Amino acid sequence: MQFNLLSVGQFIQKGYSVIMKDNFLKLFDKHQMLVLKTPLAKNRTFQTNMKVVELNCLSAMVKDEDNWLWNYRFGHLNFRGLNQLVDKDMIMGVPKIEISSKVCDTCLLGKHPRNAFSSSTSSRSKELLNVVYSDVCGPLEVPSLGGNKYFISFVDEFSRKIWLYLIKAKSEAFDMFQKFKILVEKTKWKVY
């Protein structure tokens, strides 16, 4: 901007609309998109402070259609998704998008498949109860009939056997571990 005063009349002549309400000035462009919102100052003017930055040229080129511009603006959201947003009145100012037969290179890169995770993992454990995993879950929204809001699980890596215990508070986790340890040490070879 070359001037430090802006003319509301000039904005209106260029197709902008201005609303002054509730001690704010709101400036909208031709497509009714908010461009500026500024509060009323003590001297009854609307002051807007804009930081001047070094001049940079940032441009995006859309080769074929305006539809691609909306794809770019919404972070490469697909055309069907954009149309759903328009149909459900979740966004304003976006026209109905025509679905293109071309493919966006950026979208394509984002959807590249990666190598599948291995369906089988090598077990570190070579015998029962050599490696045991544990986790505490909770608090649960609905307590059990006994008033328990947490549970603790123990999983033997070798046999994949799971022990699950209900507890009322997280502070009971160590006591439950000690009980579990005593139980499995007594019945180590009766895990199955």
VMD Tcl script that draws the C-alpha trace (Angstrom):
set ca {
  {0.00 0.00 0.00}
  {1.32 3.39 -0.94}
  {-0.75 5.55 1.44}
  {-1.39 5.57 5.16}
  {-5.06 6.61 4.77}
  {-7.61 4.43 3.04}
  {-10.80 5.72 1.44}
  {-13.95 3.76 2.18}
  {-15.55 5.35 -0.90}
  {-12.79 4.04 -3.16}
  {-13.20 0.55 -1.74}
  {-16.94 0.66 -2.45}
  {-16.31 1.88 -6.02}
  {-13.99 -1.09 -6.60}
  {-16.67 -3.59 -5.52}
  {-15.70 -4.03 -1.87}
  {-18.27 -3.81 0.92}
  {-17.77 -2.23 4.32}
  {-19.63 -2.95 7.55}
  {-19.14 -0.74 10.62}
  {-20.81 -2.41 13.58}
  {-20.09 -3.15 17.25}
  {-16.99 -0.88 17.24}
  {-15.37 -2.78 14.35}
  {-14.85 -2.06 10.68}
  {-15.01 -5.09 8.43}
  {-13.92 -4.95 4.79}
  {-15.13 -7.66 2.39}
  {-13.98 -8.31 -1.18}
  {-16.22 -8.92 -4.22}
  {-16.74 -12.55 -3.17}
  {-17.77 -11.56 0.37}
  {-14.51 -12.85 1.85}
  {-13.24 -10.92 4.89}
  {-10.17 -8.89 3.95}
  {-9.75 -6.61 6.99}
  {-11.18 -6.32 10.48}
  {-10.05 -3.45 12.68}
  {-11.33 -2.00 16.00}
  {-12.49 1.57 16.60}
  {-9.68 3.63 18.21}
  {-10.11 6.27 20.95}
  {-9.98 9.11 18.41}
  {-12.93 7.56 16.50}
  {-10.84 6.27 13.61}
  {-10.19 2.74 12.47}
  {-6.46 2.19 12.69}
  {-4.74 -0.76 11.11}
  {-1.07 -1.41 11.69}
  {0.59 -3.29 8.88}
  {4.16 -4.43 9.08}
  {6.18 -3.68 6.00}
  {8.34 -6.56 4.91}
  {10.95 -6.85 2.24}
  {9.33 -7.23 -1.14}
  {8.94 -10.87 -2.15}
  {7.20 -12.29 -5.17}
  {5.20 -15.33 -4.12}
  {2.99 -16.60 -6.88}
  {1.20 -19.81 -7.60}
  {0.43 -20.68 -11.16}
  {-2.65 -22.58 -12.10}
  {-2.25 -23.88 -15.61}
  {-5.67 -25.13 -16.62}
  {-8.53 -24.48 -14.27}
  {-9.58 -22.37 -11.32}
  {-10.64 -25.64 -9.69}
  {-6.98 -26.48 -9.07}
  {-6.57 -23.23 -7.16}
  {-9.08 -24.45 -4.58}
  {-7.30 -27.79 -4.40}
  {-4.07 -25.94 -3.56}
  {-5.70 -23.53 -1.10}
  {-7.24 -26.37 0.91}
  {-4.01 -28.29 1.25}
  {-4.63 -30.56 -1.75}
  {-8.07 -31.69 -0.59}
  {-9.64 -33.80 -3.34}
  {-12.40 -32.35 -5.53}
  {-15.15 -34.50 -4.03}
  {-14.17 -33.33 -0.56}
  {-14.27 -29.70 -1.70}
  {-17.73 -30.22 -3.18}
  {-18.93 -31.79 0.07}
  {-17.76 -28.70 1.97}
  {-19.68 -26.49 -0.48}
  {-22.84 -28.69 -0.42}
  {-22.95 -28.77 3.38}
  {-22.42 -24.98 3.63}
  {-19.26 -25.51 5.65}
  {-17.34 -22.90 3.61}
  {-18.41 -19.70 1.91}
  {-17.18 -18.21 -1.34}
  {-16.04 -21.43 -2.99}
  {-17.80 -22.28 -6.25}
  {-18.99 -25.75 -7.22}
  {-15.86 -27.61 -8.33}
  {-15.72 -29.61 -11.55}
  {-13.89 -32.88 -10.99}
  {-10.79 -32.97 -13.16}
  {-9.46 -35.99 -14.99}
  {-5.89 -34.81 -14.44}
  {-3.87 -35.81 -11.39}
  {-2.09 -33.36 -9.09}
  {1.59 -34.33 -8.74}
  {1.71 -33.18 -5.11}
  {-1.42 -35.16 -4.21}
  {0.05 -38.19 -5.95}
  {3.29 -37.97 -3.97}
  {1.33 -37.65 -0.73}
  {-0.55 -40.85 -1.49}
  {2.41 -43.00 -2.44}
  {2.19 -46.34 -0.71}
  {4.92 -47.34 1.67}
  {6.25 -50.79 2.29}
  {3.90 -52.91 4.36}
  {4.74 -53.68 7.94}
  {6.00 -57.17 8.50}
  {3.13 -59.50 9.38}
  {5.37 -61.64 11.53}
  {7.86 -60.41 14.06}
  {10.65 -62.39 15.54}
  {10.07 -63.13 19.17}
  {12.78 -62.11 21.58}
  {11.50 -64.57 24.11}
  {12.51 -68.23 23.86}
  {10.53 -69.49 26.85}
  {7.42 -68.78 28.89}
  {7.39 -65.59 30.97}
  {10.84 -64.53 29.77}
  {9.41 -61.24 28.39}
  {6.13 -59.83 29.76}
  {4.53 -56.59 28.59}
  {2.25 -54.58 30.84}
  {-0.05 -51.59 30.46}
  {-2.43 -49.63 32.68}
  {-5.55 -48.22 31.03}
  {-7.97 -45.68 32.44}
  {-9.76 -43.92 33.92}
  {-12.79 -45.36 32.18}
  {-15.89 -43.19 32.00}
  {-18.20 -45.88 33.36}
  {-16.83 -47.82 36.34}
  {-17.34 -51.58 36.61}
  {-19.94 -53.06 38.95}
  {-17.20 -53.29 41.59}
  {-16.31 -49.58 41.17}
  {-13.12 -50.18 39.18}
  {-12.12 -47.42 36.75}
  {-8.79 -48.88 35.54}
  {-7.41 -52.16 34.33}
  {-3.89 -53.51 34.08}
  {-2.82 -56.08 31.52}
  {0.12 -58.47 31.36}
  {1.03 -60.20 28.08}
  {3.54 -63.03 27.81}
  {5.47 -62.58 24.56}
  {6.23 -66.28 24.06}
  {2.75 -67.75 24.59}
  {0.73 -64.55 23.87}
  {-1.33 -65.31 26.96}
  {-3.02 -62.23 28.47}
  {-3.88 -61.59 32.10}
  {-6.26 -58.71 32.80}
  {-6.99 -57.29 36.25}
  {-9.44 -54.58 37.25}
  {-8.20 -51.93 39.70}
  {-9.83 -48.92 41.32}
  {-6.84 -46.54 41.02}
  {-3.49 -46.38 39.25}
  {-1.75 -46.54 42.61}
  {-2.84 -50.22 42.85}
  {-0.80 -51.15 39.74}
  {2.39 -52.15 41.59}
  {0.48 -54.24 44.16}
  {-1.30 -56.02 41.29}
  {2.06 -56.65 39.58}
  {3.39 -58.28 42.77}
  {0.29 -60.54 42.94}
  {0.68 -61.41 39.24}
  {4.38 -62.24 39.75}
  {3.59 -64.60 42.63}
  {0.81 -66.28 40.61}
  {2.92 -66.96 37.50}
  {5.97 -68.09 39.46}
  {3.84 -70.75 41.19}
  {2.24 -71.94 37.93}
  {5.04 -71.19 35.44}
  {4.58 -74.36 33.36}
  {0.78 -74.27 33.53}
  {0.42 -71.09 31.48}
  {-1.56 -72.77 28.69}
}
mol new
graphics top color blue
foreach p $ca { graphics top sphere $p radius 0.5 }
foreach p [lrange $ca 0 end-1] q [lrange $ca 1 end] { graphics top cylinder $p $q radius 0.2 }
display resetview
